[in-house]
Structure formats: C-alpha cells, structure tokens
Amino acid sequence: RWFGGLAGFGAAVFADAGQAAAGWQSAGTPALGLGFGLRWRSPVGLLRVDVARAMREQAQQKAGSWRLHLSVGLAL
C-alpha cells in the first residue's frame, strides 16, 4: 500500500537539472526544474502524471512556466 492506505497510489516530489550540448564549452548554465506528481499502478503499468516548473530561463522554456508530463509503463 502507498500513501494514505490507498492500494496502488503514490506521490513524488522531484528536482531536475541538466543541459545537453555538443561540447563542454557550449554547455552553458544547466536548466533547473522542480515538480510533483502522482503515480498509479494500473493494469497496463505504472501511470505517472507530473507537473514541473522551470526555475531558470532557457531557450525552450521561460522561467516560471509549467509543463505537464504523462507516461505509462517502465521508464528506461
């Protein structure tokens, strides 16, 4: 049983940082994100619903903006 005595349900709080680049000189400042999510062990696999907020300005996303991530099954 996961939190609250509910079978198959759980929660997550996370921080994520990183940067993709062709080389060390062009890497720049790493992106930083904070978020939370819910988990459910469904019959087809683990269902994850996460909401994350960008903490630093990046080319792909403005600081303070939110993103929704949905996934089912194993994370590889």
Secondary structure, 3 states (H helix, E strand, C coil): CCHHHCCCEEEEEEEEEECCCCCHHHCCCCEEEEEEEEEEEECCEEEEEEEEEECCCCCCCCCCCEEEEEEECCCC
